[in-house]
Amino acid sequence: MFRHIKDLQFDARVSQPDPRFANLLLEQFGGGNGELKAAMQYFVQAFGCRRAYPDKYDLLMDIATEEFSHLEIVGATITMLLDGVNGELKDAAEGNLVAQIGNGSAKKNDVIGMAMDNPRFLLESAGGPLVTDSVGVPWTGAFVNANNDLTVDLRSNISAESRAKIIYERLLQFTDDPHVQDSLRFLMTREIAHFQQFAAALSTIAPNFPPGVLQGDLRFTHSYFNMSDGKEDARGPWNKGEGPWQKGEHWEYIEDPTAQVRDTAGQTEKQIEGHQRNERAVHSLEKDLAKARSAEASVGLKGEQAWSSYAG
């Protein structure tokens, strides 16, 4: 159950109208890395994990709801930044918009520029946000990543928060309004908090890598193919020494992939390297994981079901 509270989560304010920045800010309203995308992504993901991970269901619903609060802050800011445009457009009897606002609160060049950058924003909105990004591309459900595997979804969410944080960081460079900057810093900081919350949630699921149940072919999980020719080949913890696995396992660095492919008959004769585990241990782990995931998904699936329980 949702209930709207008229007070914003953060006291959004603007010093003066700025139609050009309002257009840029649409990126965080209806863009592919914006607040609506985040809200819908976490909201959708929550349904699939309610039985298996009720604690993560609560986390996802809480953050999804907060993202709707952030969408409201962004929408309110856009509306205030467009103050003056809305009234002038509706007052059609007064004649040409540009002529009327030349000495008004919204600057003529700003409105002309906004019309050139995103015509739909000026012509269809006339005072509030549209569900598009800053160049007028409509929001779509294709922005939402939900795979019904919580380890995959949490990693998607960490990435989503990272991208949104960077967008806010860059938006801060395009406004000198101190009130708008305060709102953007708040929203940017909440992206950082959500990143940490999703990362912490992921760490409580063990094992959480690789995603899903199947562990992969041991012949190839630790192999690094040197696929570029040059004077120096970069080496680091991604292709050298012990990798991020159990102690004693290491990367297999394949210096010459062409020769390696030929020597192994197209990988069909390749041997396992870098592992302490064997195929029998992996198959056993896969069976155990499959049973555990199945049991999680089957919790409460007997007889009549009810989503909520209400106190008498």
C-alpha positions in Angstrom: 0.0 0.0 0.0 1.4 3.4 -1.0 0.3 6.7 0.5 1.5 10.0 -0.8 3.0 12.4 1.7 3.0 15.9 0.3 6.3 16.9 1.9 9.4 16.1 -0.2 12.1 13.9 1.3 14.5 16.8 0.6 13.6 20.5 0.6 13.9 21.1 -3.2 14.3 24.8 -4.1 15.6 26.9 -7.0 17.0 30.4 -7.1 15.5 31.3 -10.4 14.0 29.7 -13.6 16.5 27.9 -15.9 14.7 26.1 -18.7 17.9 24.8 -20.3 19.0 23.0 -17.1 15.4 21.7 -16.6 15.9 20.0 -19.9 19.2 18.4 -18.8 17.6 17.3 -15.6 15.1 15.2 -17.5 17.9 12.7 -17.8 17.2 11.8 -14.1 13.5 11.8 -14.5 12.8 9.6 -17.6 16.3 8.6 -18.7 17.8 5.2 -18.8 19.8 5.9 -15.6 17.2 8.0 -13.8 15.1 7.7 -10.8 12.0 6.2 -12.5 14.2 3.4 -13.9 15.7 2.7 -10.5 12.3 2.7 -8.8 10.7 0.3 -11.3 13.8 -1.9 -11.4 13.9 -2.5 -7.6 10.1 -2.7 -7.4 9.9 -5.5 -10.0 12.9 -7.4 -8.6 11.3 -7.5 -5.2 8.4 -9.7 -6.2 10.6 -12.6 -7.3 12.6 -12.8 -4.1 9.9 -12.4 -1.5 9.7 -16.1 -0.5 13.4 -16.9 -0.9 14.8 -13.8 0.7 12.2 -11.9 2.6 14.8 -9.6 4.1 16.0 -8.6 0.6 12.4 -8.1 -0.4 12.1 -5.5 2.3 15.4 -3.9 1.2 14.3 -3.7 -2.4 10.8 -2.3 -1.6 12.3 0.3 0.8 14.8 1.6 -1.8 12.3 1.4 -4.6 9.9 3.6 -2.6 12.7 6.0 -1.8 13.5 6.2 -5.5 9.9 7.3 -6.2 10.6 10.0 -3.6 13.7 11.1 -5.5 11.6 11.1 -8.7 9.3 13.6 -7.0 12.2 15.8 -6.0 13.5 15.8 -9.6 10.1 16.5 -11.0 9.4 19.3 -8.6 12.8 20.9 -9.4 12.1 20.7 -13.2 8.8 22.3 -12.7 10.3 25.2 -10.6 13.0 25.7 -13.2 10.3 26.1 -15.8 8.5 28.7 -13.9 7.3 31.4 -16.3 7.2 29.2 -19.3 4.0 27.5 -18.3 2.0 30.7 -17.7 3.2 32.3 -20.9 2.3 29.4 -23.1 -1.2 29.2 -21.6 -1.7 32.9 -22.1 -2.1 32.5 -25.8 -4.0 35.8 -26.2 -0.9 37.7 -25.3 0.8 36.6 -28.6 4.2 35.3 -29.3 5.9 33.5 -26.4 9.4 34.7 -27.2 8.3 38.3 -27.4 6.4 38.0 -24.1 9.2 36.5 -22.0 12.1 38.6 -23.3 12.1 40.6 -20.1 10.4 38.0 -17.9 11.5 35.3 -15.5 12.5 32.8 -18.2 15.1 34.2 -20.6 14.4 34.2 -24.3 17.6 32.4 -25.3 16.9 29.7 -22.8 13.5 28.9 -24.2 14.7 29.0 -27.8 17.6 26.7 -26.9 15.3 24.3 -25.0 13.0 24.2 -28.1 15.9 23.3 -30.3 17.4 20.7 -27.9 14.1 18.9 -27.1 11.1 20.3 -28.9 8.6 17.9 -27.3 9.6 19.1 -23.8 8.6 22.7 -24.6 5.6 21.9 -26.9 4.0 19.1 -25.0 5.0 19.8 -21.4 4.7 23.5 -21.0 5.7 23.6 -17.3 6.4 20.2 -16.0 8.5 17.1 -16.7 7.9 14.6 -19.4 8.7 10.9 -19.1 11.7 11.2 -21.4 15.4 11.8 -21.2 17.1 15.1 -22.0 16.9 14.6 -25.8 13.3 13.5 -25.8 13.7 9.7 -25.9 10.7 8.2 -24.1 11.1 6.1 -21.0 10.7 2.4 -21.6 10.4 -0.8 -19.6 13.5 -2.0 -21.5 15.5 0.0 -19.0 14.5 -2.3 -16.2 16.9 -5.2 -15.4 15.2 -8.0 -13.5 16.5 -11.6 -13.9 14.9 -13.3 -10.9 18.3 -14.3 -9.6 19.0 -12.1 -6.7 22.8 -12.2 -7.1 22.4 -11.0 -10.7 19.8 -8.4 -9.7 21.9 -6.9 -6.9 24.9 -6.6 -9.2 22.6 -4.8 -11.7 21.5 -2.5 -9.0 25.1 -1.7 -7.9 25.8 -0.8 -11.6 22.6 1.3 -11.8 23.5 3.3 -8.7 27.0 3.8 -10.0 25.7 5.3 -13.3 23.2 7.5 -11.6 25.8 8.8 -9.3 28.0 9.9 -12.2 25.1 11.6 -14.0 24.4 13.7 -10.9 28.0 14.5 -10.6 28.1 15.7 -14.1 24.8 17.6 -13.8 26.4 19.6 -10.9 28.8 21.1 -13.5 26.0 22.6 -15.5 24.2 24.7 -12.8 25.5 27.4 -10.5 22.2 27.6 -8.6 23.1 26.8 -5.0 19.7 25.5 -4.1 19.6 23.1 -7.1 23.2 22.0 -6.3 22.0 21.1 -2.8 19.3 18.9 -4.2 21.6 17.3 -6.6 24.2 16.6 -3.9 21.5 15.0 -1.8 20.3 12.7 -4.6 23.9 11.9 -5.6 24.8 10.9 -2.0 21.8 8.6 -1.7 23.1 6.8 -4.8 26.3 6.1 -2.9 24.3 4.9 0.1 22.2 2.5 -2.0 25.3 1.2 -3.7 26.7 0.3 -0.3 23.4 -1.3 0.8 23.1 -3.5 -2.3 26.8 -4.5 -1.9 26.2 -5.4 1.7 23.1 -7.4 0.8 25.0 -9.3 -1.9 27.7 -10.2 0.6 25.2 -12.0 2.8 24.3 -14.5 0.0 26.9 -17.4 0.0 28.0 -18.5 -2.4 27.1 -15.6 -4.7 29.5 -16.2 -7.6 29.2 -17.3 -10.3 25.6 -16.2 -10.6 23.0 -19.0 -10.9 23.7 -22.6 -10.1 26.1 -23.9 -12.8 29.8 -23.3 -12.0 31.2 -23.4 -15.5 33.8 -25.6 -17.2 36.9 -25.8 -15.0 39.1 -25.8 -18.0 38.3 -22.2 -18.8 37.2 -20.4 -15.6 40.8 -19.4 -14.7 42.2 -18.8 -18.2 43.3 -15.4 -19.4 43.9 -15.1 -23.1 46.4 -12.5 -24.3 44.4 -11.3 -27.3 46.5 -8.2 -28.2 49.9 -7.8 -29.8 52.2 -5.1 -28.6 55.5 -4.3 -26.9 54.2 -4.8 -23.4 51.4 -6.9 -22.2 49.7 -5.7 -19.1 49.8 -8.0 -16.1 47.9 -7.6 -12.8 45.7 -9.4 -10.4 43.2 -10.0 -13.2 45.6 -12.3 -15.0 48.5 -13.0 -12.7 49.0 -14.9 -9.5 46.2 -16.0 -7.2 42.8 -14.9 -8.4 39.7 -14.1 -6.3 39.1 -17.8 -5.5 39.9 -20.2 -2.7 43.6 -20.1 -1.6 46.0 -22.0 -3.8 44.1 -21.4 -7.1 45.7 -19.2 -9.7 45.3 -17.6 -13.1 46.4 -19.5 -16.2 48.0 -16.9 -18.5 47.9 -18.0 -22.2 50.6 -16.0 -23.9 49.9 -17.2 -27.4 46.2 -18.0 -27.9 46.6 -18.9 -31.5 49.1 -21.7 -30.7 47.1 -22.7 -27.7 44.0 -23.2 -29.8 45.9 -25.3 -32.3 47.7 -27.4 -29.6 44.4 -28.2 -27.9 42.4 -29.0 -31.1 40.2 -26.1 -30.6 40.1 -26.4 -26.7 38.7 -30.0 -26.9 41.9 -31.4 -25.5 42.6 -28.7 -23.0 43.5 -29.8 -19.4 42.3 -28.1 -16.2 44.9 -25.7 -14.8 44.9 -23.3 -11.8 42.3 -25.3 -9.8 42.4 -27.3 -6.6 38.8 -28.4 -7.3 37.8 -31.2 -9.6 34.8 -31.9 -11.8 33.2 -34.2 -9.2 33.4 -31.5 -6.5 31.8 -29.0 -8.9 29.0 -31.3 -9.9 28.3 -32.0 -6.2 28.2 -28.2 -5.5 25.8 -27.7 -8.4 23.4 -30.3 -7.1 23.5 -28.8 -3.6 22.9 -25.3 -5.0 20.0 -26.5 -7.2 18.3 -28.1 -4.2 18.8 -25.0 -2.0 17.5 -22.6 -4.7 14.5 -24.8 -5.4 13.7 -25.0 -1.7 13.9 -21.2 -1.4 11.6 -20.7 -4.3 9.1 -23.3 -3.1 8.6 -21.8 0.4 4.9 -21.5 1.2 3.6 -23.0 -2.1 1.1 -25.4 -0.6 -2.6 -24.7 -0.8 -4.3 -21.4 -0.8 -2.0 -18.4 -0.7 -2.3 -14.8 0.5 0.3 -12.1 0.0 -0.4 -10.2 3.2 -1.6 -11.1 6.7 -3.7 -8.5 8.5 -3.9 -8.1 12.2 -7.3 -8.9 13.6 
